[in-house]
Amino acid sequence: MPRLSLMMFLQFFVWGAWFVTLGAALGSNELAGSIGAAYGTAPLGAIFAPLFLGIIADRFFPSQIVMGVLFLVGGVLMYLAGNAAAAGDSELMVKLFLGHMLCYMPTLGLGNTIAFSHLSRIEFPKVRVWGTIGWIVAGLVVGFLGWSTNLNIFKLAAVSSLILGVYSFFLPHTPAPAKGQKVDIKALLMFDAWKLLAKPSFFVFILCSGLICVPLAYYYGLTSNYLTNAGFEQAASSMSIGQMSEIIFMLLIPFFFRKLGVKWMILVGMMAWVLRVTFSLHSELLIK
């Protein structure tokens, strides 16, 4: 379990190192016009990740090997994206961001596959919470180093990605979960999953999950710029303190699932989001 906890920690440290204050970093280096396109690479990566996982990663190679290769390639792309940003080449920077996210997003599924293959459902939340801790620590490191508006965040993400890439090869062996199975196009395109929308509880869950992602996009795209312009000296640290509330709710997930069910889980998730934003906007007082 310690090895998998470190995997989760580093995985979300890589993402949190640059994603939280990307807007402030680009805005402070005359690249404000590329903020939307840069953040838009994340959902594009997430859209195509299931196709990659279903066709290649789940059928031909052990999960930890695929994960290691993706983080190594993604780390190189992130480093090159930082160089492109420093050179003022926003078009190349966005393309390299897209390449990085196409490498990174599949690792979210791969990491869960590795964890669930070697852990019980009860143990998983105790390991997954280290991902949130990794994200928080990344924000604190960026803030304390004074890099919230500095392009060095890309180098930090690149180096940590390369470290995790090497570390992944030493994770527990996890054979390809769908090895030998035929490629099912309907399953890859998630046609079967759409049938679940006929269930009212699942439809409400998907609807609320989609709606809450709307303010989430604005939160990451604009908050770091807002805090920086408002005089916050450590925007990354401030935003990370707000996320600390999520750890409590994440550890309570097994209890709420058993006692309350999915509907109440939606309410708990919304409460966590409200607390996160509230703490983020007021955490400068704590830092001072």
C-alpha positions as CSV (number, residue, x, y, z in Angstrom):
1,M,0.0,0.0,0.0
2,P,2.8,2.5,0.6
3,R,4.1,2.1,-3.0
4,L,0.6,2.8,-4.4
5,S,0.1,5.8,-2.1
6,L,3.4,7.3,-3.4
7,M,2.2,6.7,-6.9
8,M,-1.0,8.6,-6.2
9,F,0.9,11.4,-4.5
10,L,3.3,11.9,-7.4
11,Q,0.6,11.5,-10.0
12,F,-1.4,14.4,-8.7
13,F,1.6,16.4,-7.8
14,V,2.5,16.4,-11.5
15,W,-0.9,17.9,-12.4
16,G,-1.2,20.2,-9.5
17,A,2.3,21.7,-10.0
18,W,1.2,23.6,-13.1
19,F,-2.6,23.4,-13.6
20,V,-3.6,25.5,-10.5
21,T,-1.7,28.7,-11.5
22,L,-1.4,28.2,-15.2
23,G,-3.6,31.3,-15.8
24,A,-1.5,33.5,-13.6
25,A,1.8,32.3,-15.1
26,L,0.7,32.8,-18.7
27,G,-1.0,36.1,-17.9
28,S,2.1,37.4,-16.2
29,N,4.3,36.5,-19.2
30,E,2.3,38.1,-22.0
31,L,0.6,34.9,-22.9
32,A,-2.9,35.7,-21.5
33,G,-4.5,35.1,-24.9
34,S,-3.6,31.4,-24.7
35,I,-5.0,30.7,-21.3
36,G,-8.3,29.3,-22.6
37,A,-6.6,27.1,-25.3
38,A,-4.1,25.8,-22.7
39,Y,-6.8,24.8,-20.2
40,G,-8.8,23.3,-23.1
41,T,-6.2,20.6,-23.7
42,A,-7.2,18.9,-20.4
43,P,-10.8,17.9,-21.6
44,L,-9.5,17.0,-25.0
45,G,-7.0,14.6,-23.4
46,A,-9.8,13.2,-21.2
47,I,-12.0,12.6,-24.3
48,F,-9.5,10.5,-26.1
49,A,-8.0,8.7,-23.1
50,P,-10.7,6.0,-23.0
51,L,-10.0,5.1,-26.6
52,F,-6.3,4.7,-26.0
53,L,-6.9,2.7,-22.8
54,G,-9.5,0.4,-24.5
55,I,-7.5,-0.4,-27.6
56,I,-3.9,-0.5,-26.4
57,A,-3.3,-0.3,-22.7
58,D,-6.0,-2.7,-21.6
59,R,-5.1,-5.4,-24.1
60,F,-1.4,-5.6,-24.9
61,F,0.9,-4.3,-22.1
62,P,1.0,-4.4,-18.3
63,S,-0.6,-1.2,-16.8
64,Q,2.5,-0.1,-14.9
65,I,4.7,-0.3,-18.0
66,V,2.3,1.8,-20.0
67,M,2.0,4.3,-17.2
68,G,5.8,4.6,-17.0
69,V,6.2,5.3,-20.7
70,L,3.4,7.9,-20.7
71,F,4.9,9.8,-17.8
72,L,8.3,9.8,-19.3
73,V,7.0,11.1,-22.7
74,G,4.6,13.5,-20.9
75,G,7.5,14.9,-18.8
76,V,9.5,15.7,-21.9
77,L,6.6,17.4,-23.6
78,M,5.9,19.5,-20.5
79,Y,9.5,20.6,-20.4
80,L,9.4,21.6,-24.1
81,A,6.1,23.4,-23.4
82,G,7.8,25.5,-20.8
83,N,10.6,26.4,-23.2
84,A,8.0,27.4,-25.9
85,A,6.2,29.6,-23.3
86,A,9.5,31.2,-22.4
87,A,10.1,31.9,-26.1
88,G,6.7,33.4,-26.5
89,D,5.5,30.8,-28.9
90,S,2.0,30.3,-27.7
91,E,0.9,28.1,-30.6
92,L,3.6,25.6,-30.0
93,M,3.1,25.7,-26.3
94,V,-0.6,24.8,-26.6
95,K,0.3,21.9,-29.0
96,L,2.8,20.6,-26.5
97,F,0.3,21.0,-23.6
98,L,-2.1,18.9,-25.7
99,G,0.5,16.2,-26.2
100,H,1.2,16.2,-22.4
101,M,-2.5,15.8,-21.5
102,L,-2.9,13.1,-24.1
103,C,-0.2,11.3,-22.2
104,Y,-1.4,12.3,-18.7
105,M,-5.1,11.6,-18.8
106,P,-4.9,7.9,-19.6
107,T,-2.8,7.5,-16.4
108,L,-5.7,8.4,-14.2
109,G,-7.4,5.2,-15.4
110,L,-4.2,3.3,-15.3
111,G,-3.5,4.4,-11.8
112,N,-6.9,3.2,-10.6
113,T,-6.5,-0.1,-12.5
114,I,-3.2,-0.7,-10.7
115,A,-4.6,0.3,-7.3
116,F,-7.8,-1.7,-7.6
117,S,-5.9,-4.8,-8.8
118,H,-3.9,-4.9,-5.6
119,L,-6.2,-3.3,-3.0
120,S,-9.6,-4.0,-1.6
121,R,-12.4,-1.4,-2.0
122,I,-12.0,-0.5,1.7
123,E,-8.3,0.2,1.3
124,F,-8.6,2.3,-1.9
125,P,-9.8,5.6,-0.4
126,K,-6.8,5.5,2.0
127,V,-4.5,5.3,-1.0
128,R,-6.4,7.7,-3.2
129,V,-6.4,10.4,-0.6
130,W,-2.7,10.7,-1.2
131,G,-3.4,12.0,-4.6
132,T,-5.3,15.0,-3.1
133,I,-2.4,15.4,-0.7
134,G,0.0,15.5,-3.6
135,W,-2.0,18.2,-5.4
136,I,-2.0,20.3,-2.2
137,V,1.7,19.8,-1.6
138,A,2.4,20.9,-5.2
139,G,0.4,24.1,-4.6
140,L,2.2,24.8,-1.4
141,V,5.6,24.2,-3.0
142,V,4.8,26.5,-5.9
143,G,3.5,29.2,-3.6
144,F,6.4,29.1,-1.1
145,L,8.9,29.2,-4.0
146,G,7.2,32.2,-5.3
147,W,6.5,30.5,-8.7
148,S,2.7,31.2,-8.9
149,T,3.3,33.5,-11.8
150,N,6.6,31.9,-13.0
151,L,7.1,29.6,-15.9
152,N,9.2,27.4,-13.7
153,I,6.0,25.6,-12.8
154,F,6.4,23.7,-16.1
155,K,9.9,22.5,-15.2
156,L,8.6,21.4,-11.7
157,A,5.9,19.4,-13.4
158,A,8.2,18.0,-16.0
159,V,10.8,16.8,-13.5
160,S,8.2,15.2,-11.2
161,S,6.6,13.5,-14.3
162,L,10.0,12.0,-15.2
163,I,10.5,10.8,-11.6
164,L,7.1,9.1,-11.6
165,G,7.8,7.6,-15.0
166,V,10.8,5.8,-13.7
167,Y,9.1,4.9,-10.5
168,S,6.2,3.4,-12.4
169,F,8.4,0.5,-13.6
170,F,8.8,-0.6,-10.0
171,L,5.1,-0.7,-9.2
172,P,3.4,-4.0,-8.6
173,H,3.0,-6.0,-11.8
174,T,-0.5,-5.5,-13.2
175,P,-1.3,-7.5,-16.4
176,A,-3.4,-6.0,-19.2
177,P,-6.9,-6.5,-17.8
178,A,-8.5,-7.1,-21.2
179,K,-5.7,-9.2,-22.8
180,G,-7.0,-11.6,-25.4
181,Q,-10.5,-10.0,-25.7
182,K,-11.8,-8.7,-28.9
183,V,-12.1,-4.9,-29.5
184,D,-15.7,-3.9,-29.0
185,I,-16.3,-0.5,-30.7
186,K,-19.6,0.0,-28.9
187,A,-17.9,-0.4,-25.6
188,L,-15.0,1.9,-26.5
189,L,-17.4,4.6,-27.6
190,M,-19.4,4.0,-24.4
191,F,-22.7,3.3,-26.2
192,D,-23.8,0.8,-23.6
193,A,-23.2,3.4,-20.8
194,W,-25.8,5.7,-22.3
195,K,-28.5,3.2,-21.3
196,L,-27.7,3.9,-17.7
197,L,-29.2,7.4,-18.1
198,A,-32.6,5.7,-18.1
199,K,-32.2,5.2,-14.4
200,P,-33.3,8.4,-12.6
201,S,-30.7,8.3,-9.9
202,F,-27.9,7.8,-12.4
203,F,-29.3,10.6,-14.6
204,V,-29.3,13.0,-11.7
205,F,-25.8,12.0,-10.7
206,I,-24.5,12.6,-14.3
207,L,-26.4,15.9,-14.6
208,C,-25.1,17.3,-11.3
209,S,-21.5,16.1,-12.1
210,G,-21.6,17.8,-15.4
211,L,-23.1,21.1,-14.0
212,I,-20.5,21.3,-11.2
213,C,-17.7,21.1,-13.8
214,V,-18.9,24.4,-15.3
215,P,-17.8,26.5,-12.3
216,L,-14.8,24.2,-11.9
217,A,-13.5,25.3,-15.3
218,Y,-13.9,29.0,-14.4
219,Y,-12.3,28.3,-11.0
220,Y,-9.0,27.0,-12.4
221,G,-9.0,29.3,-15.4
222,L,-9.6,32.6,-13.6
223,T,-9.0,32.2,-9.8
224,S,-5.2,32.3,-9.9
225,N,-5.3,35.5,-12.0
226,Y,-7.9,37.0,-9.6
227,L,-5.8,36.3,-6.5
228,T,-2.6,37.6,-8.1
229,N,-4.3,40.8,-9.2
230,A,-5.8,41.1,-5.8
231,G,-2.4,41.1,-4.2
232,F,-2.1,37.6,-3.0
233,E,1.6,36.7,-2.9
234,Q,1.2,33.0,-2.8
235,A,-1.8,32.2,-5.0
236,A,-0.9,28.6,-5.5
237,S,-0.7,28.0,-1.7
238,S,-4.0,29.9,-1.1
239,M,-5.9,27.7,-3.6
240,S,-4.3,24.5,-2.2
241,I,-5.4,25.4,1.4
242,G,-9.0,25.5,0.1
243,Q,-8.7,22.0,-1.2
244,M,-7.7,20.6,2.1
245,S,-11.3,20.3,3.0
246,E,-11.7,17.6,0.3
247,I,-9.5,15.2,2.3
248,I,-12.0,14.9,5.1
249,F,-14.9,14.2,2.6
250,M,-12.8,11.7,0.6
251,L,-12.1,9.7,3.7
252,L,-15.8,9.7,4.6
253,I,-16.8,8.4,1.1
254,P,-17.1,4.7,2.2
255,F,-19.3,5.6,5.1
256,F,-21.6,7.8,3.1
257,F,-21.9,5.2,0.3
258,R,-22.9,2.5,2.8
259,K,-25.2,4.7,5.0
260,L,-26.7,7.3,2.6
261,G,-26.3,6.1,-1.0
262,V,-25.4,8.0,-4.2
263,K,-28.0,10.8,-3.9
264,W,-26.6,12.0,-0.6
265,M,-23.1,11.6,-2.0
266,I,-24.0,14.3,-4.6
267,L,-24.9,16.7,-1.8
268,V,-21.7,15.9,0.1
269,G,-19.7,16.6,-3.1
270,M,-21.4,20.0,-3.5
271,M,-20.7,20.8,0.1
272,A,-17.0,20.0,-0.4
273,W,-16.9,22.2,-3.5
274,V,-18.5,25.1,-1.6
275,L,-16.0,24.8,1.3
276,R,-13.1,24.5,-1.2
277,V,-14.0,27.8,-2.9
278,T,-14.7,29.5,0.4
279,F,-11.4,28.5,2.0
280,S,-9.5,29.4,-1.2
281,L,-10.9,33.0,-1.3
282,H,-10.2,33.6,2.4
283,S,-7.0,31.6,3.0
284,E,-4.7,34.6,2.5
285,L,-5.7,35.6,6.0
286,L,-4.4,32.2,7.3
287,I,-1.1,32.6,5.4
288,K,-0.5,36.1,6.8
